Amino acid sequence: MKALFSIAVLCASFGWAQSAPPASGDKPDAVIATFEDGSKMTAGEFQALVPLLSETYRPTAEQNPEKFLHLLGVIKKAAAAAKSQSMAEQAKYKSGLDFAVMEALARFYVRESTAGITVTPEEIEKFYSDHKEPFRRIKVSGLKVAFGAPTSPADGNSSTVNASRIPKKVLTEQEAKAKAEKLVAQLRAGADFAKLVQTESDDEASKAKGGDLGVWKMTDNVPDVLRGAVMGLKEGEVSDPIPQPGGFYIVHADAVTYAPLAEVKDALFDQLKQEKASQWLQNLDKSTKVEFPKNDQAPPPSDPKK
């Protein structure tokens, strides 16, 4: 199987990343660096150079332009010294120089070729239609069956409300699971979720809102076990008990919708363009043929003493 490391390096040279802003505002002719040999670099020249740099130098140029320009000064000085010694004409350096030029040209070719890739509105619409699940949104209600130690009032005061409330029996984890399973069975048999929330839920925050847990999306930062259980529900369905620290949650899919195309089309454009570019690079890799002469000689035996 072909190694695609070099192709991945070429991928990094697409030039989609934004280059650093000019050091002298928006004036492209402003000189931002004067080098030891007397040459100068303008803001516009810097902006044009950054996207063409390899991954060895581009991050520095984008994040710390002054550091990169100093490094460029070092490169200029060293290159001038090499030129004064006619190193470019020396046979032992020719292959390295040829490779450096060839590699740079290959990066420029990949950059230009992938930059010209187009994504039509029709392609975006079809992709959205065929891959809607990542854009699923579910309005969720929840009910919690708690287990463990009882909680005491934070302020230690016995208000009229607290005084009149009869504390619930503290359940063990096994008892809470059994109770949650019975509630799920009742809900799937037709019991009203909102009513059970009011009589059975131990999550006071969501209980005050009728069990409302908001609208969930695939990209929300929630525990995987919760996201998997919730996002797999169809509208009107109730989940199995979901174990969480301190209790079991039962969630209900109140409504299922999808993010509108207008909201996600820019992200889809970027995704499709990257996919097309990756496919273009894979085709370039697959179409490249390199033959290796067969060596019929057996390799020398290894020395067990080494």
N, C-alpha and C positions, 0 to 999 in steps of 0.2 A: 504494500500500500504506500502510495506516495506521501511523503511528509509535506505538510502544508504550512510549516513554520514560516518559510519565506513568503508565502502567499499572505499569511496573516500580517506580516510586516508591511507588505504592500497595501493591505487593507487599511492599515493605520495611516497611510499617506493619502487617503481620499481627499483630505483638505476640508472636510465638513466642519471640523472644529474651528471656532473663530480665532483669528489671530489677535495678538495684543494690540491695544490702541497705540497710536503714535505717542512718543514721549513728549511731543510739543503740541498737544492739542490736535486740532483738525487741519493744520497747515502742512500739506504734503511736502512742500519745498523747504521746510524748516530743518536745519542741520541738527541732528541729535547726537552725533559722535564724530570726532576728528581723530584719525589714527596716526600712529607714529611715523608712517611713511608719507603723511600729508593728505591722504585720501579722506574723504568725508562720506557720511551716510545720512541721507535725509529720512524724514518720517515716512514719506511715500515709498522709498526704496526698502525700508525696513518692513513695511506692511506687505510689499510684494514678495519679499524673501521668505518670511515666516512660513507661509503655507507650503513652500517648496522644500523645506528642511526635512531631514529624516527624523525618525523618532529619537535619535541620539541627541539632537539639539533642539527640536521644536518645543518640547515642554519648557525648557529653560527660557527660550525666547519669548514664549507666551506669558510665563509667570514672573520672570525676572529679566526684563529687557536689558538693563544695565549690566547684569552679570554676563548675559550672552554677548553683548557688544564688546565687553572686555575680552571674553574668550575669542571672539572674532579677531580682535587685535592681536592676540597671541598667535592665532592661526596664520594671520597675514604675515607676521614677523617671521615665524618659522618657515612658511612657504617661500618667502623672499630669500631666506638663507639657503634653502634647498635649491632654489633656482640659481643662486650665485655659484653653487657648487655643481651646476649642470646635472642634478640628480635625475631630472626627467629624461635625460638622454642615456642614462645608464641602464643596461640590459636587465640587471637584477630588480629594478623597480618598475619596469615597463608593464609586466602583467598586473601588478597591483594598481597602477594608474589606469590601465585599460578597464579593469574590473570596476574601479570607483566611478568612472565615467559611464560605463554600461549600467551599473546599478542605479545611478541617478536618472539616466534616461528612462529606464524601466519604470521607476517611480513616477516620473512625469507622465509617461504614457498611460499608466494605470489611473492616475489622477484625472487626466483629461477624458479618458474613456468612460470612467464611472461617473464623472461630473455630468456627462452628456446623457445619462440614462433618464428616461422620462417615465412618469407615472400618470396615467390619464384619470380623470374623474370617474370614468366607467369602471376602471380597475379598482379604484377605492371603494366604490359602491358595491361591487361584486364581493370584494374581500370582506367588507362589513357584513353583508348579507349572509355569507358563508361561515363567518367566524364571529358570531355575536356573543357567544358565551362569556368571553372576557369582559364584556361591557354590561353584564347582567347586574341589576340592582334589585335588592329585595328589602321591602319594608318589613321589619322584624318586630315581633312582640315576644317577651320572654317571661318565664316563671321559674323561680329558684326554690329548690327544696334544700335547706341548709342542714348541715350536720356539724357536730363539735360543740365547743364550749359556748354558753349563752353570753350575749353581750350586755353590758350594763350601761345605763345612761352616762353620757360623756361628762355631764356637769355634776352628777351625783344628786341632783334635786329630784324630788318626787312631785312632778306636776300633776294636775288633775287628770290629764290624759294618761300619763304613765301609771298613776294610781289605779285607774279604772281598767287598765289593760291586764288581761289574764295572760301571763307568759306561757308560751308554747313549750311543750316537752322537748328537751334537747335530744335529737336523734343521733344514733350512731351512723357511720357511713353506710353500713348494710341496710339499716332501717330507712335512711333517706333514699337509697337507691330503690328499695322495694316500693316506697310511697310514690316516687317519681314514675316508676313503671305503671303503677295503678292509675295515676293521673293521665299518662299517655294513653292508656287503654280507654279511659273515659272520654278523652278528647277525640280519639279516633272513632268512638261510637256516637259522637255528635254533641258532646258537652260543650258549653259555651266557654271559649278560652278566656275572655275578658272577666267573666264571673269567677272562674277558678283562680285567676290572678288575684282578685280581691280577697278571696277566702283562704288561699293556700300559699301564695308567694311569700318568700322570706327576703326578697330584694326590695327594701322599702323605697329606694330611689325610683326604680322603674314601676313599682306598684302604684306610686302616686300619679303616674302618667298612664295608668291602665295597662302597664306592661310594655309600653312603647320603648324599643331599643334603637329606634332610628332606621335609616336606610343604609344597608351594607353593600359594599362593592368588593370585587375580587382583590383589589389593591389595598384594602384597608389593613391597618396594622393591628390585627387581632390574632390570638392563638390559632395555630393551624387546625387544631381539632374543632374549634368553634367555626372557623371559616368553612372548613370542609363540610360540616354538618348543615350549616345554614345555606351555603351556596348550592347545595345539591337538592334543596327542596323545591317543589313546584308550588304554585300559588295555592294557598289553603291547606297545605300539608303541615304536619306537626313532626318534629324530630323525635328520635329516641332520646332518653336522658343522656346529657353530655356531662361527663365528669369534669369538674373544675375545683380548684382549691376551696374547700369549705362548703361545697354543695354540688348539686346536680341541676343543670339548666334544661328546661324544655323550651324550645323556640317554635314559633308559628310564623309561617310566611304569609303575611297579610296581603302583600301585592308584589308582583314581579314585573319589572320594566327593564328597559335597556337605555343606555346612554345614547342620545340622538347622534346621528352621523355628523351633524354640523359641529358637535362638541369634540369629536375624536378624529376628524378627517386629517388634521395636521399631523397627529401622531401616526396615523395609518400611512400617510404619504411618506414619512421618514422610514417607517418600518418596511414598506414595500420597496423603497429605493435601496435600502440596505440589503434586502433579500435579493434584489436583482443584481446588485453589485457583487454580492457573494457568489451568486450563480455565474456571473461573468468571469470572476476569478477562478472558479472551479473549472469552467470550460477551458480557460487558458491553461490551467494546470494539466487537465486531461489531454489536451491537444498537443502538449509538449512531449516529444519523443527523444529519449537519450538512450543510446545503446552502450552496453558494457561488454568488452571482450571476455569470453569465457576463459577461465584459467583451469586447465586440466591437471595441473600439478597439485598434488595433495599438500596441504600445509604442513610445515615441519612439526614433529611432535613437541609438545611442551615439556619443559624440564621440571619434573616434580619437585626439584630442590629449590626452585625459584618461587 
